[in-house]
Amino acid sequence: MNRRRFVRNSLMLGGAAPWALGRWSPVQGALLPPTGVDGARLNAEIQELRRFGGTPDGGTHRVAYSDEDLGGRDWVLARMRDAGFTTRVDPAGNLVGTLPGTDADLPALAVGSHIDTVPYGGSYDGTIGVLAGVELARTLHAENQRLRHPLRLYVFQNEEGGKTGSRLLIGAVEPSELDIVTASGFTIGEGIARLGGAPDPLTAARASTGPLAAFVELHIEQGATLERAGVPIGVVEGIVGIRRWFVTVTGEKNHAGTTPMDQRRDALVAASRMVSAVDEVALRIEGRQVATVGRLEVDPGAPNVIPGSVRFTLEIRDLSMEGIEGVLRAIQARAERIATDRGVAVDFEPFYLSEAAPAAEGLRRAIEGAAEGLGLRHMRLPSGAGHDAQSMAKLCPMGMIFVPSRGGISHAPDEFTEADQITAGANALLGTALELDRALG
Ligand SMILES: [Zn+2]
């Protein structure tokens, strides 16, 4: 398929005319890119980047700090420069490109994602958001357009190993994390040095971004919601928060043969009712929260002993931390009633917290406007997985665009998104950037 037809077909997704992009508004009177991004080039480059860590099954093994990661970053850096970005490695070890805007006083409009993968992972997670950012700059250049804001492209380091690059920017990395040995064999500290980051990344990286107008990340969904709905553009409502507890149920260990049924304080019977209650509460409350008991340890765990204590994990995820709190309170009330009924004690001990990061409403609307301008159907959905955008939400208004993942598969070689879906996502990113550039100060 030639380029022109490829682009037109991509833009036609959902029945839109290719010139629909021209609806975006005139920065200094000019009409915006009538052709959109070069989808053929973008998709070809996604495959080319597989030179660094590509596996024969279509996947990619490019873990952070490995030689493949360094090679891939150099390759991306060359393309960023070609596209007109001034580039640097920031103190956190992220690659940062800046394209000057027409108004030097405005804060940067940022886009980006990551190119590192999980071990033996897929070829689209992260990569599409980075290369679409490069394509965005090229498209503006080809159309002789400049944004008012400087355009900033981030290639975050070690997303898959704990969002290290973006978390360093918000001062969320603990000193002990630098000693963690990653899949590359290097510690995070050694890895940052390999990438050219600062010798003291914890202090130097914080607040190194300067003021930002907004951050938008294009990413694969990693779930099957969009595919099932047949919708090409997902407007992310936010990244869910996560809290986890150890729940300990204490009863009385006793002889399984000689203790009558009505005199038992069986911790496992009580715990099993609590597990059912977790499921019932999360189902009953309105919303899209999820609650899971994933592990259960029974003491002493012998066939002829009434369980004396049980410890299980409880995990609750929701788009708002208040939502999580509400589900927890309802579960605790049920658990306490069960405990009283069964003559046992119950205790909740928190052990993990990841803050929810809501997307800014203005950015959600800008993405929806961009999709509509392209004639692309869109739907709102939460992100159940973590992303660098979660960190960036601490610095500026954040938005995320999802494109479908075939079969909802990710972090595996079978991870796949159709070329025209990637092109549609990149055009939605372009449209969003143009709209934000117009609307934001
Ligand atoms: Zn990712």
Boltz pocket constraint, residues with backbone or C-beta under 6 A from the ligand:
constraints:
  - pocket:
      binder: B
      contacts: [[A, 114], [A, 125], [A, 126], [A, 159], [A, 219], [A, 386], [A, 387]]
      max_distance: 6.0
